[in-house]
């Protein structure tokens, strides 16, 4: 019984620790706010800005950057790219000066959620919302990345998908820290109640 309680306490502390150590991207308005300060390397990720977006608004090049972008430790632009995974890959290649193929991309559908977490050692990643797509460079192998989408200030749907480029591990989803904490607290309450009844 004591071993089980200790295990639950360890899980609760791990959940709190994971929450405290996460890097955060908040997508709202017309930009994404980047706060990747957790971990040994700071910033642990940076967002792409600029890149002289195309004047085309409806054709195959709509929203596509036309020149190299700049890295920012505090923000990322949202590009109104229309089209497929290939269009997003082309945009990253232009912004970052890379040469990925669409077959190099590992896309994960998030189903229109408002927030999610993941860990990856991918060198680059993009996040697609109802507003458009933002691109990021991973500086240190993310230990945890929380992504929030504030729909109160925006039009459009939630987070559609994220795409990883490069790296050895493609996608290691993080367990939700608050769920772990909640389960730990429920376990403590349950066993505490049983112990009180036994007395």
C-alpha positions in Angstrom: 0.0 0.0 0.0 2.8 2.4 1.0 4.7 1.6 -2.3 1.5 2.4 -4.3 1.1 5.7 -2.6 4.7 6.6 -3.2 4.3 5.7 -6.9 1.3 8.0 -7.1 3.2 10.8 -5.4 6.1 10.4 -7.9 3.6 10.5 -10.8 2.1 13.7 -9.4 5.6 15.4 -9.0 6.5 14.3 -12.5 3.4 15.9 -13.9 4.1 19.1 -12.1 7.7 19.1 -13.3 6.6 18.4 -16.9 4.2 21.4 -16.8 6.9 23.7 -15.4 9.5 22.6 -18.0 7.4 22.9 -21.2 8.2 25.3 -24.0 5.1 27.3 -25.2 3.8 28.5 -28.5 0.6 30.5 -28.4 -1.1 31.2 -31.8 -3.4 34.2 -31.7 -4.3 37.1 -34.0 -1.9 37.2 -36.9 1.2 35.9 -35.2 2.4 33.1 -33.0 4.1 34.0 -29.7 7.1 31.8 -29.0 8.4 31.2 -25.4 10.9 28.3 -25.7 13.0 29.0 -22.7 12.7 25.7 -20.8 15.6 23.3 -20.9 19.4 23.5 -21.2 19.4 25.5 -24.5 17.6 28.8 -24.6 15.8 29.5 -26.9 15.0 25.9 -27.5 13.0 26.8 -30.6 12.6 29.9 -32.8 9.9 30.9 -35.3 10.3 32.1 -38.8 9.2 35.6 -39.8 9.3 37.6 -43.1 10.2 35.9 -46.3 8.3 38.4 -48.5 5.0 36.6 -48.9 3.7 36.2 -52.4 1.2 38.8 -53.7 -0.8 35.8 -55.1 -3.9 35.4 -52.8 -5.9 32.6 -54.6 -3.5 30.7 -56.9 -1.1 27.9 -56.2 1.5 30.3 -54.7 -1.0 31.9 -52.3 0.7 32.8 -49.0 4.0 31.3 -50.1 7.2 33.1 -48.9 9.5 34.1 -51.8 12.7 34.8 -49.9 14.6 33.5 -46.9 12.9 34.3 -43.6 14.4 35.5 -40.3 14.4 33.6 -37.0 12.8 35.1 -33.9 13.0 33.8 -30.3 9.7 35.6 -29.5 7.3 35.2 -32.5 6.5 33.4 -35.8 4.4 34.7 -38.7 1.3 32.9 -39.9 1.4 32.2 -43.7 -1.9 31.8 -45.5 -0.6 28.9 -47.6 -3.2 27.2 -49.7 -2.7 23.6 -50.7 -1.1 20.3 -49.7 1.7 19.0 -47.6 3.9 19.8 -50.6 2.9 23.5 -50.4 3.9 23.6 -46.8 7.2 21.9 -47.5 8.0 24.3 -50.3 7.3 27.2 -47.9 9.7 25.8 -45.3 12.4 25.3 -47.9 12.1 28.9 -49.0 12.1 30.3 -45.5 14.9 28.1 -44.1 16.9 27.4 -47.2 16.4 23.7 -46.8 15.6 21.1 -49.5 13.1 18.8 -47.9 10.7 16.7 -50.1 7.1 16.2 -49.1 8.1 12.5 -48.5 10.4 13.8 -45.7 7.5 15.3 -43.8 5.7 13.5 -41.0 2.3 15.1 -40.5 0.1 14.5 -37.5 -3.6 15.4 -37.7 -4.7 17.1 -34.4 -8.4 17.2 -35.4 -9.1 20.9 -34.8 -8.1 21.0 -31.1 -7.3 24.2 -29.2 -4.1 22.9 -27.5 -1.8 19.9 -27.5 1.7 18.8 -26.4 4.5 16.9 -28.1 8.2 16.2 -28.0 10.5 15.7 -30.9 14.1 16.0 -32.1 13.0 17.0 -35.6 15.1 19.9 -36.9 12.1 21.9 -38.1 8.3 21.7 -37.6 5.2 23.6 -38.8 1.8 24.1 -37.1 -1.3 24.6 -39.2 -4.4 26.3 -37.8 -7.5 27.8 -39.4 -5.5 31.0 -39.9 -2.6 29.5 -41.8 0.8 27.8 -41.1 3.7 28.9 -38.9 7.2 27.4 -39.2 9.8 26.8 -36.5 13.4 25.6 -36.0 14.1 23.2 -33.1 17.3 24.4 -31.5 17.8 21.7 -28.8 15.6 18.6 -29.1 12.4 19.7 -27.4 11.9 18.1 -24.0 8.2 19.3 -24.1 6.3 21.7 -26.3 2.9 23.0 -25.5 0.9 24.6 -28.3 -2.1 26.8 -27.5 -4.5 28.3 -30.0 -6.5 31.3 -28.8 -9.7 31.4 -30.9 -11.2 34.3 -29.0 -9.2 36.7 -31.1 -9.3 34.9 -34.4 -11.5 33.5 -37.1 -11.3 30.0 -38.4 -11.0 26.5 -36.9 -8.6 25.0 -34.4 -5.2 23.4 -34.9 -5.5 21.2 -38.0 -2.1 19.4 -37.9 1.6 19.8 -37.2 4.4 18.5 -39.5 7.9 17.4 -38.5 11.0 17.6 -40.8 14.3 15.8 -40.1 15.5 14.2 -36.9 15.6 10.6 -35.8 12.4 10.4 -33.8 9.3 11.6 -35.6 6.7 12.0 -33.0 6.6 11.2 -29.3 3.4 12.7 -27.8 3.6 14.0 -24.3 1.1 12.7 -21.8 -1.1 15.6 -20.6 0.5 16.8 -17.3 -2.8 17.9 -15.8 -4.4 14.5 -16.5 -1.5 12.8 -14.7 -1.8 15.1 -11.8 -5.5 14.6 -11.6 -5.1 10.8 -11.6 -2.5 11.0 -8.9 -4.7 13.2 -6.7 -7.7 10.8 -7.2 -5.5 7.9 -6.2 -4.4 9.6 -3.1 -7.9 10.5 -2.1 -9.2 6.9 -2.8 -6.4 5.2 -0.7 -6.7 7.8 2.0 -10.4 7.1 2.2 -9.9 3.3 2.3 -7.3 3.7 5.0 -9.7 5.8 7.1 -12.4 3.1 6.7 -10.1 0.4 7.8 -9.3 2.2 11.0 
